Amino acid sequence: MINKSLQDFFDKTQKNNILLSIALLIIVITLVVPTGGYNYIGKITVLAILGYILYYNVKETHYLKNQQKNKLSADMKTNVWANYLLCFFIFLLFIYVVYTLL
C-alpha cells in the first residue's frame, strides 16, 4: 500500500511530467526547424517550461522530505533521491538550451 504522503506527491507532480514531455517535444522540433524566429521562440518557451518544472519539483520534493523527516520509508527515500536526480538532469537540459540559444 502506498503511503498517503507519497500518493499526494505523485498527484501533485503528475502535471510536471506532462509538461516535461511537452518541453522535450518542443526541443526535438526546434532541432529540426532551421534557424530563425521559430527556433528562438521555441527555445525560450522550453526555458520557461523547464524553469517552472525545476522550481516546482524541487519545492515538492523538499516538502515531501521535510514532511516526515525521520519517518521516511524506503519507497519514499528512493522517490526523493530519484526526483532530485531528475531535477539535476532537468537543470543540465536547461543549461544546454541556454548554451544553444547563445
C-alpha positions as CSV (number, residue, x, y, z in Angstrom):
1,M,0.0,0.0,0.0
2,I,1.3,3.4,-0.9
3,N,1.8,6.0,1.8
4,K,-0.7,8.9,1.7
5,S,2.1,11.5,1.6
6,L,3.7,9.7,-1.3
7,Q,0.4,9.4,-3.2
8,D,-0.2,13.2,-2.7
9,F,3.3,13.8,-4.1
10,F,2.5,11.7,-7.1
11,D,-0.7,13.6,-7.8
12,K,1.0,17.0,-7.4
13,T,3.9,16.2,-9.8
14,Q,1.8,14.4,-12.5
15,K,1.3,17.7,-14.3
16,N,5.0,18.4,-14.3
17,N,5.7,15.1,-16.0
18,I,3.3,16.0,-18.8
19,L,5.0,19.4,-19.1
20,L,8.4,17.8,-19.3
21,S,7.1,15.6,-22.2
22,I,5.9,18.7,-24.0
23,A,9.2,20.5,-23.4
24,L,11.1,17.6,-24.8
25,L,8.9,17.5,-27.8
26,I,9.5,21.2,-28.4
27,I,13.2,20.7,-28.1
28,V,13.1,18.0,-30.8
29,I,11.0,20.3,-33.0
30,T,13.5,23.1,-32.6
31,L,16.3,20.8,-33.6
32,V,14.6,20.1,-36.9
33,V,13.4,23.6,-37.6
34,P,16.1,25.7,-39.4
35,T,17.5,28.7,-37.6
36,G,15.1,31.6,-37.4
37,G,12.5,33.2,-35.3
38,Y,10.6,30.0,-34.6
39,N,13.8,28.4,-33.3
40,Y,14.3,31.1,-30.7
41,I,10.7,31.3,-29.7
42,G,10.7,27.5,-29.1
43,K,13.8,27.6,-27.1
44,I,12.6,30.5,-24.9
45,T,9.3,28.6,-24.4
46,V,11.3,25.5,-23.4
47,L,13.4,27.5,-20.9
48,A,10.2,28.9,-19.3
49,I,8.7,25.4,-19.0
50,L,11.9,23.8,-17.7
51,G,12.4,26.6,-15.2
52,Y,8.9,26.1,-13.9
53,I,9.3,22.3,-13.7
54,L,12.6,22.6,-12.0
55,Y,11.3,25.0,-9.4
56,Y,8.1,23.0,-8.7
57,N,9.9,19.7,-8.5
58,V,12.5,20.9,-6.0
59,K,9.8,22.6,-3.9
60,E,7.6,19.5,-3.8
61,T,10.5,17.1,-3.2
62,H,11.8,19.3,-0.4
63,Y,8.3,19.4,1.1
64,L,7.9,15.6,0.9
65,K,11.3,15.1,2.5
66,N,10.6,17.5,5.4
67,Q,7.0,16.4,5.9
68,Q,8.1,13.2,7.7
69,K,11.8,13.8,8.4
70,N,12.6,10.7,10.4
71,K,9.7,8.5,9.2
72,L,10.6,8.2,5.5
73,S,10.1,4.7,4.3
74,A,12.4,3.1,1.8
75,D,10.0,3.8,-1.0
76,M,9.8,7.5,-0.1
77,K,13.6,7.8,0.2
78,T,14.1,6.2,-3.2
79,N,11.5,8.6,-4.7
80,V,13.1,11.6,-3.1
81,W,16.6,10.7,-4.4
82,A,15.2,9.8,-7.9
83,N,13.3,13.1,-8.0
84,Y,16.5,15.1,-7.0
85,L,18.3,13.2,-9.8
86,L,15.6,14.2,-12.2
87,C,15.9,17.8,-11.1
88,F,19.6,17.6,-11.8
89,F,19.1,16.3,-15.3
90,I,16.4,19.0,-16.0
91,F,18.9,21.6,-14.8
92,L,21.5,20.2,-17.2
93,L,18.9,20.3,-20.0
94,F,18.2,23.9,-19.0
95,I,21.9,24.8,-19.2
96,Y,22.1,23.1,-22.7
97,V,19.2,25.0,-24.1
98,V,20.7,28.3,-22.8
99,Y,24.0,27.3,-24.4
100,T,22.4,26.6,-27.7
101,L,20.4,29.9,-27.5
102,L,23.5,32.0,-27.2
